[in-house]
């Protein structure tokens, strides 16, 4: 079951200009695309595909970092070694 994307108050657009600038620069250098650009194109900043969002937590994370659920899972495993948000 896919979760319907919905922007939240924790969204990237609600961050301070300095933090947005830092995160955009970091993402551009790391992934070749800024968070702002990924959100505008409605793609994941890492895989460049439409985001796969399975939970509300993944939805919130997408609108903060432009990372889809599977890319987040691969990047940040939990303490047990499992990959999920």
N, C-alpha and C positions, 0 to 999 in steps of 0.2 A: 504494500500500500504506500503510495506516495503522499507526502505532505504538501498541501498547497502553500506556496511561498507567500509570506506576508511580512512586510517591513515592520520592525519593532522600534521602540524608543531607544534601544541600545544600538541602533543602526549606525553604520559608518558616517552617514550624512549628519548625524547629531553630535559628532565628535568635534573637538576644538580644531581650528585651522592648523595649528602647529602639529597636532597629533596626526591629522589627516595627511599633511604634507610628508611627515616622517614615514608613515605607513605606505603611502603611495610610492615614495622613493625606494623604500626597501623592497616592495613587491615588484616594482619595475626592474630593479637590479637583479632580483632573485628569480623572477618568473617571466620577465619580458613583457609584463602588462601590469598596470597600476590597478589598485582595488577599485578606484572610481571608474576606470575603463571597463573592468570586468562586470561590475554591477550595471553599468549602462548597457553593455552588450548582453547582459543576462547569461553570463557564462562563469565557470569556475576559473579563478585566477591561475590555478595550477594545470588542470587538464584541458582547459579552454573549451569544455563541452557544457551544454545546459546542465545546471546543477541538479544532482540527485539529492533530494531532501526527504528523509524518512521520519523525522521527529521534529517536535517543536524546538528542541535544543539545537538540532542541525540547522533549522530555519534561522534561529537567532545568530548562530555562528556564521552562516552565509552572509547575513546582512552586516556583520561586524568585520569579517575578514575576506569575503568573497571566495571562501573555500567550501566546496561541496562535501557532503558527508563521507563518501569513500576516500577522498583526498585527505580529509582531516584524520580519518581512521589510520591511513597509511603513514601519516606524518607524526601522529601523537598517540602511541599505544598507551593503554591504561597500565596501572601497576602490575596487573597479572599478565601483561603481555598481549592482552586482547586489544583489538583495534575497533573501538566504537565510542560514540559520543553518548 
